[in-house]
Amino acid sequence: MSDHDYPDPIDEPPDVDPDDIDLEKIPRELWPQALAPLHRSQRGWIVFKMRDPRLKEIAGELAFELDSAETGRASARQEARGRALRQTAGPLPSPDPAHATTRQTVQVNIRLRVDDHERLTEAARAVGLRPTTLARALVLNGAARVLRDERAGAT
């Protein structure tokens, strides 16, 4: 089962409260789908609550496999971040450090075509970021560049 690419639990919040999940009532082939979106501690709790020792062992192995896959993806992101820092000519896009995170924020939404989102996701993976994080950095740096260019042209 390690060939599966399970989603990161942070990316896709669960639709069902983990306390309501009873794996013994779910067909075994759907267990990965039920457990993958959850945090590792929630998966552990669901396995702990199981009554059938045989099924509990199988679910425990699946939870361990999901945890390992999650750890592997996090490690790959960290490695990609390191590679990107070594390979890029300049620093990765980042917001202006003068803007403290304690300031009030507003939300900006953009729509992308599927192929554009795939390209953003691929780029984010290449630099070890999540697509939303990369999109935010690109928007902020793009806006800063437009303003800088406009000011340079106005003088």
N, C-alpha and C positions, 0 to 999 in steps of 0.2 A: 503493500500500500504506500510505500514511501515515494512512489512515482507520481502521486497526486500532488497538485499544487493547491493547498488549502488557503483560504483567504486569511489575512491578518485579522485578529479579533478587533483591533482598534479601527480598521477600515470599515468594517461592516457590523454595526451593533446588532445583537440578537433581537428577533421579533417576539420571542417568547421569554418569559422570566425563567432563568435557569432552575429556580426552585420547582417549577412546574414540569420539568423534563424528567420522565421516568423511562430510562432506556429499555427496561424490561417490557415495556408496552410498545416499543418502536421496532419495526423490522431491522434486523442487524445491518442490512446493506445501507440503511439510512443513518446509521450512527455517525459516520464521519460528517455528514451534512448537518446533523443536530449539534455535534460537539465543536466543529471547526470554528464557528464565529465567537465562541466563548473564550474568556480568559482562562488561563491554565488552572487557577484556583477554583473556578466554577466547574471546570471539567472534573477536577479532583473530587469536588463535593458530590457531583452527580454520580461518579463511580463509587464513592464511599457509601452512598445511600442504597446501593443495589443490594438485594437480598440473596440472589442466587450466586454462590461462590464461583461457579464456572463462568457465568456471564460477566461477573465482576472482574475476573482475571482477563477476559477478552477485552472488556471495555477499558481496563487499566492499561493494557498494551496499546490500544488505540490512542488513549489519552497521551501516553508517553510518546508515541509516534507523532502525534499532532504537536506536542510540546517541542520535540526535536526538530520538526520541520520549521516551526516558528523561530526557534533559536538559530537554525541554519539561515533562514531568510534575514534575520536581524544581523547576523554575522556577515552575510554577503553584502548587505547595505552598508555596514561599517567599512568593509574592505573597499567597496566601490567609492565610498566617500574619501578614503585615504588615497586611492588611485587618482581620483578626480583632482584632489588637492595637489598631487605631485605632477599631474599631466597638464593641467590648465595653465594657460599663459597668465591669466589673472585670477583673482580670487573668485570663488563661487558667488553668484548673486546673493546679496544680503540686504536687508532693509537698513535704512540710515540709523546708525547707533544712537544718534541724538534723540530719537523717538523712543522714549521709555515705554515698556510694556504696561505700565500702570496707567497710561493715558487712555481716555475713552476711545473706543474703536467703532468703526462702522463696517458693514458687510457689503462686499461687492460680488455679484454673481455674474458668471459668463457662461455662455452656451458654446460648446464645441461640437463639431461633427465627430462621428465615431473615429474616423481615421486621424483627425487632429488630436483627439484624446489619446489614442494609441501611441502617437508620436510623442506626446507629452509624457506619457507613462514610461515609454522606453528611455527618453532623455532623463527622467527622474531616477529611474533604476540605474542608469549609467553613472550618475553622480551620487548615488546612495541616498536619495531623498524621496519623499512621498510626492506624488503629482501635485497635490494641493500646495505643499511647501514650495516646490519649484515654481509653480504658477504665481504664487504670491511674490516671490523674489523677483521673477521676471517682470511682473507688472510694476512693482515699486522701482526697479532699476530702469525700466523703460520710461516711466513717468519722470524720473530724475534726469534722464538723458535728454528728453524733450525739453524740459525746463532749462537745462544747462545750455543746450543748443540755441534755444530761443534767447536766452540772456546774452550769449556770445554774439548772436546776430544783431541784437539791439544796441550793442555798444559800438 
